[in-house]
Amino acid sequence: MKKFVAMVLCLAMIMGIASCSTTTETTKKNRRDDSATEETKKRRDSETEDETEEQTTHDNATNIVYSGDQVKFSTTDRDGNPYNESVFGDYDLIMINFWEPWCGPCVGEIPDLQELYANYKDKGLLIIGVYSETSMESEVDDVLKGSNVDYLILRYTSEFDRFQSGYVPTTILVDKNGNVINSGESYQGVDESLIVGSRTYDQWEAIITRYIK
């Protein structure tokens, strides 16, 4: 398994996208249930081409392409405070970044995400970091303190299952109404609403400034 994960990481780095496979023994124990992921895949695969065209919408005024999916959830932050999709309402663009404390590329891009948030939060950007490894809270503490993170950090819930790519980090972009945006950042046939792998500050800035200035 370790050799397989190493091969995946090497391939990802060669392609310029750094990510970690979530098919490790650690993540098999988390709340990302494999059967739910498979059920989601089957549901997507069973959609007809006509249904997909109906679900995908294009806002001509903003030139944004939507996936037809919406984000709805109910979870808590690390202090137990409740959060749901209503948090989106005060922002123009929301980045939901799925990460884990054991994932090097995830941790490596957090300082860039923090800088991005600091520079664009007053322009309508909200960043939400979501992790599932509640057995690694001390490691999460170290990561967040080391990067001086002040964007929102939430715990994973099964409602996020359908937005998983099989790798972390994976990020989705959402508008204030919870509509998922197709970013066009395709990766090995993965749905274009899922941005797979870590990015540098400049790369993230190039993506978000398509939607906010």
C-alpha positions in Angstrom: 0.0 0.0 0.0 2.8 2.4 0.9 4.4 1.8 -2.5 1.1 2.4 -4.3 0.6 5.7 -2.4 4.1 6.7 -3.2 3.5 6.0 -6.9 0.4 8.1 -6.9 2.1 11.0 -5.2 5.0 10.9 -7.7 2.6 10.8 -10.6 0.7 13.8 -9.1 3.8 15.8 -8.7 4.9 15.0 -12.2 1.6 16.4 -13.5 2.1 19.6 -11.4 -0.7 18.8 -9.0 0.3 17.6 -5.5 -2.3 15.6 -3.6 -2.6 12.6 -1.3 -4.7 9.5 -2.0 -7.4 9.0 0.6 -7.2 5.2 0.2 -4.9 4.8 3.2 -5.7 2.8 6.3 -6.2 6.0 8.3 -8.9 7.4 6.0 -10.6 4.1 5.7 -11.6 4.6 9.4 -13.0 8.1 8.9 -16.5 9.1 8.1 -16.0 9.1 4.3 -17.8 5.9 3.9 -16.6 4.0 0.8 -20.0 2.6 0.0 -21.4 6.2 0.0 -18.7 7.2 -2.4 -19.4 4.3 -4.7 -23.1 5.1 -4.5 -22.4 8.7 -5.5 -20.3 7.5 -8.5 -23.0 5.2 -9.6 -25.5 8.0 -9.4 -23.4 10.3 -11.5 -22.6 7.6 -14.0 -26.3 6.7 -14.4 -27.3 10.2 -15.3 -28.1 10.6 -19.0 -26.5 13.2 -21.2 -29.8 15.1 -21.4 -30.2 15.2 -17.7 -26.6 16.5 -17.2 -27.3 19.3 -19.7 -30.4 20.2 -17.8 -28.5 20.3 -14.5 -25.6 22.3 -15.8 -26.4 26.0 -16.1 -24.6 29.0 -17.4 -25.0 32.5 -16.0 -24.5 34.7 -19.0 -24.2 37.8 -16.9 -21.3 36.5 -14.9 -19.9 33.9 -17.3 -20.1 31.3 -14.5 -20.8 27.7 -15.3 -22.6 25.8 -12.5 -22.6 22.0 -12.0 -26.3 21.9 -11.0 -25.4 20.7 -7.5 -25.8 22.5 -4.2 -24.0 22.4 -0.9 -26.1 21.8 2.1 -24.6 20.7 5.4 -24.9 20.8 9.2 -21.7 20.5 11.3 -19.6 22.3 13.9 -16.4 24.1 14.2 -13.6 22.9 16.5 -15.3 24.6 19.5 -18.6 22.9 18.9 -20.3 25.9 17.4 -23.0 24.9 14.8 -22.6 25.9 11.1 -24.6 25.2 8.0 -24.9 26.5 4.4 -26.4 29.8 5.7 -22.8 31.0 6.3 -22.4 31.4 2.6 -24.9 34.3 2.4 -22.5 37.2 3.2 -19.9 36.2 0.6 -19.7 36.2 -3.2 -17.4 33.2 -3.5 -16.8 30.3 -1.1 -13.8 27.9 -1.3 -14.4 24.7 0.6 -11.0 23.0 1.0 -11.1 19.3 2.1 -7.8 18.5 3.8 -6.2 16.2 6.4 -3.4 16.9 8.9 -1.4 13.8 7.6 -1.4 15.1 4.0 1.8 17.0 3.1 0.4 18.9 0.1 -2.7 19.8 2.2 -0.6 21.3 5.0 1.8 22.8 2.5 -0.8 25.0 0.8 -2.5 26.2 4.0 -0.2 29.3 4.4 -1.1 30.3 0.8 -4.8 29.8 1.5 -4.5 32.0 4.6 -2.7 34.7 2.6 -5.4 34.5 -0.1 -8.2 34.8 2.5 -6.4 37.8 4.2 -6.2 39.6 0.8 -9.6 38.8 -0.5 -12.0 38.4 2.4 -13.0 42.0 2.1 -13.8 41.4 -1.5 -16.3 38.7 -0.9 -14.1 35.5 -0.4 -14.8 33.0 2.3 -12.5 30.0 2.8 -13.7 27.0 4.7 -11.3 24.2 5.6 -12.9 20.8 6.3 -11.1 17.9 7.9 -12.3 14.5 9.1 -9.5 13.2 11.3 -10.9 14.0 14.7 -8.5 11.5 16.2 -5.6 13.8 15.2 -6.7 17.0 16.9 -3.3 17.8 18.3 -1.8 17.6 14.8 -4.6 19.8 13.5 -3.7 22.3 16.3 -0.1 22.3 15.3 -0.9 22.9 11.6 -3.4 25.7 12.2 -1.3 27.5 14.8 1.8 27.2 12.7 0.0 28.9 9.8 -1.9 31.5 11.8 -5.1 30.3 10.2 -8.1 32.5 10.9 -10.4 31.3 8.1 -13.2 28.9 9.1 -12.3 25.3 10.0 -15.2 22.8 10.2 -15.5 19.1 10.9 -16.4 16.7 8.1 -19.9 15.4 7.8 -21.3 12.7 5.4 -23.2 15.5 3.6 -19.8 16.3 1.9 -19.3 12.8 0.6 -20.5 13.6 -2.9 -17.8 16.3 -3.3 -14.9 13.9 -2.8 -12.4 13.0 -5.6 -10.5 10.2 -3.8 -7.6 12.6 -3.1 -6.9 15.4 -0.7 -6.7 18.3 -0.9 -9.8 18.7 -3.0 -11.5 22.0 -3.2 -14.9 23.1 -4.5 -16.1 26.7 -5.4 -19.5 27.8 -4.3 -21.6 30.9 -4.7 -23.6 32.6 -2.0 -26.6 30.5 -2.7 -24.6 27.2 -2.3 -24.5 26.5 -6.1 -21.4 24.6 -7.0 -19.2 26.2 -9.8 -17.5 24.2 -12.5 -14.0 25.7 -12.4 -12.7 24.0 -15.5 -9.8 22.7 -13.5 -10.1 19.1 -14.8 -7.9 16.3 -13.5 -7.8 12.8 -15.0 -11.5 12.8 -15.8 -12.6 14.0 -12.4 -15.7 16.2 -12.4 -14.8 19.8 -13.2 -16.6 21.0 -10.0 -13.8 19.3 -8.0 -10.4 21.0 -7.9 -7.9 18.2 -7.2 -4.5 18.8 -5.6 -2.8 21.7 -3.9 -2.1 25.1 -5.6 0.3 28.0 -5.0 -0.9 31.4 -4.0 -0.6 32.7 -7.5 -2.5 29.7 -8.9 -5.3 30.1 -6.5 -5.5 33.8 -7.1 -5.8 33.2 -10.9 -8.7 30.9 -10.2 -10.7 33.0 -7.8 -10.3 36.3 -9.7 -12.4 34.8 -12.5 -15.3 35.2 -10.1 -14.3 38.1 -7.8 -11.9 41.0 -8.3 
